[in-house]
């Protein structure tokens, strides 16, 4: 991006700078929720592998956290380009971060669709759902790293 100060309002204006940190903060919280959903999903996998059965409480905790996390991720993914254009004066998809984050949002939606089928009992691809969930969490780490250089 070069020196952002001549065109980047977040580098000069206090309120714009505050708003420019809103998206990254939102996404850090979202990444934490995704990690919690992954942890709960792994505990379900472990219980299934042991043959001990899965408690409905554990299953519902995974489902509820994952739903909130995916919605938060999609909202954050939509807020990123808006922040780039309206707060920073950049192109909406002019950075590597934008493309990585868009890919992760797509991956999260695909993972959620598989999870919804599992929840409804219309699917049986638990392993695929789990691998996609893991890829989503690792993808958020990549998006985080590519986004660090964009902070004001």
C-alpha positions in Angstrom: 0.0 0.0 0.0 2.9 2.4 0.5 2.6 5.3 2.9 -1.1 5.4 3.8 -1.0 8.9 5.5 -1.8 11.1 2.5 -5.0 9.2 1.6 -5.8 7.1 4.7 -8.3 8.9 7.0 -7.6 6.4 9.7 -4.0 7.6 9.9 -5.1 11.2 10.5 -8.6 11.3 12.1 -9.2 9.9 15.6 -12.8 8.8 15.0 -11.9 7.0 11.7 -9.0 5.3 13.5 -11.3 4.1 16.2 -13.7 2.7 13.6 -10.9 1.2 11.6 -10.0 -1.0 14.6 -13.7 -2.1 15.0 -13.5 -4.7 12.2 -10.2 -6.3 13.5 -11.6 -6.5 17.0 -14.8 -8.1 15.8 -12.8 -10.6 13.9 -10.6 -11.5 16.8 -13.7 -12.2 18.9 -15.1 -14.2 16.0 -11.9 -16.3 15.7 -12.2 -17.1 19.4 -15.8 -18.3 18.9 -14.7 -20.4 15.9 -12.0 -22.0 18.0 -14.5 -22.7 20.8 -16.8 -24.3 18.2 -13.9 -26.4 16.9 -13.0 -27.5 20.4 -16.6 -28.6 21.1 -16.7 -30.3 17.7 -13.6 -32.2 18.5 -15.1 -33.3 21.8 -18.1 -34.7 19.9 -15.7 -36.5 17.6 -13.8 -38.0 20.5 -17.0 -39.2 22.1 -18.2 -40.7 18.9 -14.8 -42.5 18.4 -15.0 -43.9 22.0 -18.5 -45.1 21.4 -19.8 -43.4 24.5 -22.5 -41.5 22.8 -22.9 -37.8 22.4 -24.9 -35.9 25.0 -27.5 -33.6 23.5 -26.1 -30.8 25.7 -22.6 -31.1 24.1 -24.1 -31.2 20.7 -26.3 -28.2 21.3 -23.4 -26.2 22.7 -21.4 -26.9 19.5 -24.3 -26.0 17.3 -25.1 -22.7 19.1 -21.5 -21.5 19.3 -20.9 -22.5 15.6 -24.0 -20.6 14.5 -23.1 -17.4 16.3 -19.5 -17.7 15.0 -20.5 -18.2 11.4 -22.9 -15.3 11.4 -20.3 -13.1 13.1 -17.7 -14.2 10.5 -20.0 -13.4 7.6 -20.9 -10.0 9.0 -17.3 -9.3 9.6 -16.4 -10.4 6.1 -19.0 -7.9 4.8 -17.7 -5.2 7.0 -14.1 -5.6 5.9 -14.6 -4.2 2.3 -16.9 -1.5 3.6 -14.2 -0.5 6.1 -11.6 -0.5 3.3 -13.6 1.7 1.0 -15.4 4.1 3.3 -12.9 4.4 6.2 -9.6 3.9 4.5 -10.2 5.0 0.9 -8.9 1.8 -0.6 -10.3 -0.6 -3.2 -12.6 -3.2 -1.6 -10.6 -6.2 -2.8 -7.2 -4.6 -3.4 -5.4 -6.6 -0.8 -4.3 -10.2 -0.2 -6.2 -10.0 3.1 -9.5 -9.4 1.3 -9.1 -12.4 -0.9 -8.0 -14.7 2.0 -10.9 -13.5 4.1 -13.4 -14.0 1.3 -12.2 -17.5 0.9 -12.5 -18.2 4.6 -16.0 -16.8 4.7 -17.0 -19.1 1.8 -15.4 -22.0 3.6 -17.3 -21.2 6.8 -20.6 -21.1 4.9 -19.8 -24.5 3.2 -18.9 -25.9 6.6 -22.1 -24.6 8.1 -24.2 -26.1 5.3 -22.7 -29.5 6.0 -23.2 -29.0 9.7 -26.9 -28.1 9.1 -27.4 -31.3 7.2 -25.8 -33.2 10.0 -28.0 -31.4 12.6 -31.1 -32.2 10.6 -30.1 -35.8 10.1 -30.0 -35.5 6.3 -26.3 -35.9 6.0 -23.6 -38.2 7.2 -20.4 -36.5 6.3 -19.1 -35.8 9.8 -15.5 -36.2 8.8 -15.8 -33.8 5.9 -17.6 -31.3 8.2 -14.8 -31.6 10.8 -12.0 -31.1 8.3 -13.8 -28.1 6.8 -14.2 -26.6 10.3 -10.5 -27.1 11.0 -9.6 -25.5 7.7 -11.9 -22.6 8.5 -10.1 -22.0 11.8 -6.7 -22.2 10.2 -8.0 -19.9 7.4 -9.0 -17.3 10.0 -5.4 -17.4 11.3 -4.2 -16.7 7.7 -6.7 -13.9 7.4 -5.5 -12.5 10.7 -1.9 -12.5 9.6 -2.5 -10.9 6.3 -4.7 -8.3 7.9 -2.1 -7.3 10.5 -0.2 -5.2 8.0 -3.3 -3.2 7.2 -3.9 -1.8 10.6 -3.7 2.0 10.8 
